[in-house]
């Protein structure tokens, strides 16, 4: 089991690679990390990732890979959410006719 970077360093690296999202890291009792991603302007959580291992946080290269995975999840989640919103808008328009 490797040692990991500090939470402040982890947040800085993730923030650089996940802009415009802000992030907040918290350590769980089992030494895993949770990362909350949000946009400050909206004040709403976009995503929270739980159970991130110390190995994933041991150096910048691993954190960049983690950021890429989180970005893919964010994009997939936002795409499906936007599609749901679009379908709801179409249904509302049809009901209004």
N, C-alpha and C positions, 0 to 999 in steps of 0.2 A: 504494500500500500504506500503510494507516494504522498509526499506532503503537497499541500495545495497553496496557491497564492492567497494573499489576504483578500477579504471581501471587498475592500475598497479598490484593489487592483483588478479584481474580477469584474466589478461593476464598471470600471473605467474602460476596460477592453471591450466588454459587451456593448456598452453605450456607444463606443466608437464604431462598432460594426453593425449596430442595430438602429442607428439614427433613422427616423425621428423619435424612436421609442426611448423612454427612460427605463431604468431598471433598478430594482431593489433586491438585494441578496440577503437571505437569512439562513443560518446554520441550524439544522435539526439536531436532535439528541444523538442520532446515529452518525453524526458528522457529515451527513449528506447536505446538499445545498438546495434551497428553493430560490427560483428567480421569478420575480414578478415584473412583467413588462407592461408599460402603460404609456399613454400620451398625456402629457401634462395639460394640454389645452382642453382635453375632454374630461380628464380626471377619472376615467374608467379603465379598469384592467382590460388589456387586450388578451393576455395569456399569463398563466402561472405554470412554470415547469417545476415539478417536485422530484426529489430523489436523485439529484445530480451528484455523481460520485466525486471524491477527491481526485481520482485519476483524470477526470475530465477537466479539472481545474488546476492541474499541476504546472502548466506553462501556457504561454500565449498561443502557441500553435494549436493546442487542444481546445482552448477557449474560442479561437477563431472557427474551428470546426463546429463547436457547439453553437456559436452564433449563426453559422450557416444553416444548421439543422433547425434552430429556432425560427429563423427567417422563413424557411420553407413551410414550417407549421403555421406561422402567422399568415403567410400568403394563402395557404390552403384554407385556413379557417375564415379569413376575410372574404375569400372568393365565394365560399359556400354561403356565408352570411349575406353577402351582397346579392347573390342569386336568390336566396329566400326573400329578401326585401323586394327585389324586382318582381318575383312571382306574386307576392302579396299586393304590390301596387297594381299589377295587371288585373288580379282578381277583384280588387276594389273598383277599378275603372269599369270592369265588365258588369259588376253588380249595380253600378250607378246608371248604366244604360238601360 
